[in-house]
Amino acid sequence: MRTISKLSCVTALLLAATAGAATAASALGPTADQQVDGVIVVAGNTCTWTNARTSANPPSALTIDRATINRPGGNLACGGGITASLNNNPAVTFDDAAGTAKADAIDITGKQSFISCRYRVTNVVWNRDGATRKYVNQAFTATKTSGSFLCPGSVTTAAGDASLLFH
């Protein structure tokens, strides 16, 4: 049961991270690279990626290219024997006056051993961290869309459990 719990937590945080990646950019300062890095700690395991490509620079609406997050084109890696992949290219919009960003949908699959769980969440909201291009997630619940009967029907990610930085 602990394995399933860890997998669910990683999947939920990856959802948050992906949404966050899309939302991590702000209108604060130049962002010429059109890239985003993500760091997510779940149940003691860290998931990271660097230099994922976006279609534009914030605060313009943009999409995040899953091929530059997922392996082999990207470098998404998690500790604890978990693998994950993003199943969509999240679209992100920014509200600089409010200091928030919103991802339309995040669709993630997490795997550990022979267990695979797929979750989806829509309209994830992220808060800008001060005057930086870093955003942290607001709490959200992702719903299972497929996977093992051992996977929980939904997973909740607490506020602040994921963050991303556009550069």
Buried (B, 14 or more C-beta within 10 A) or exposed (E): EEBBEBBBBBBBBBBBBBBBBBBBBBBBEEBEEBBBBBBBBBBEBBBBBBBBBBBEBBBBBBBBBBEBBBEEEBBBBBBBEBBBBBBBBBBBBBBEEEBBBBBBBBBBBBBBEEBBBBBBBBEBBBBBBEEEBBBBBBEBEBEBEEBBEBBBEEBBBEEEBBBBBBB
